[in-house]
């Protein structure tokens, strides 16, 4: 090979094509497993923030409105963190559209958690704030599964394999 010429591009192409399988072992070799792990970390942060905001606003706004305000306030944080950390999307391209679509996803979560509060108050009109926090946390698990699926297969489908 002459000086100044490069080696064939085939090995480099393979390295770029399958970076995850080279560096990860076990269950982490699957992109969805790594995304679920990162999504869970983001979820813990956003859930703690949402529950704190809910508990703070609940005495003044009531259960449903406090739940809605808490979810909306944390939705931008949630979408931004999932965009960057979970799905490894950086840059400004499609950011506004991603956040608008994220509001739709949060709207679905709001319907799920709001319904749980409605059912709780239907069965127990004198439910405490603690009861409401338990109901929204439990229904939040379902909302989280739905949200991950919508983020992965709709909003951030361009990055499903990262």
Rosetta blueprint (number, residue, H / E / L):
1 X L
2 X L
3 X L
4 X L
5 X L
6 X L
7 X L
8 X L
9 X L
10 X H
11 X H
12 X H
13 X H
14 X H
15 X H
16 X H
17 X H
18 X L
19 X H
20 X H
21 X H
22 X H
23 X H
24 X L
25 X L
26 X H
27 X H
28 X H
29 X H
30 X L
31 X H
32 X H
33 X H
34 X H
35 X H
36 X H
37 X H
38 X H
39 X H
40 X H
41 X H
42 X H
43 X H
44 X H
45 X H
46 X H
47 X H
48 X H
49 X H
50 X H
51 X H
52 X H
53 X H
54 X H
55 X H
56 X H
57 X H
58 X H
59 X H
60 X H
61 X H
62 X L
63 X H
64 X H
65 X H
66 X H
67 X H
68 X H
69 X H
70 X H
71 X H
72 X H
73 X H
74 X H
75 X H
76 X H
77 X H
78 X H
79 X H
80 X H
81 X H
82 X H
83 X H
84 X H
85 X H
86 X H
87 X L
88 X L
89 X L
90 X L
91 X L
92 X L
93 X L
94 X L
95 X H
96 X H
97 X H
98 X H
99 X H
100 X H
101 X H
102 X H
103 X H
104 X H
105 X H
106 X H
107 X H
108 X H
109 X H
110 X H
111 X H
112 X H
113 X H
114 X H
115 X H
116 X H
117 X H
118 X H
119 X H
120 X H
121 X H
122 X H
123 X H
124 X L
125 X L
126 X L
127 X L
128 X L
129 X H
130 X H
131 X H
132 X H
133 X H
134 X H
135 X H
136 X H
137 X H
138 X H
139 X H
140 X H
141 X H
142 X H
143 X H
144 X H
145 X H
146 X H
147 X H
148 X H
149 X H
150 X H
151 X H
152 X H
153 X H
154 X H
155 X H
156 X L
157 X H
158 X H
159 X H
160 X L
161 X L
162 X L
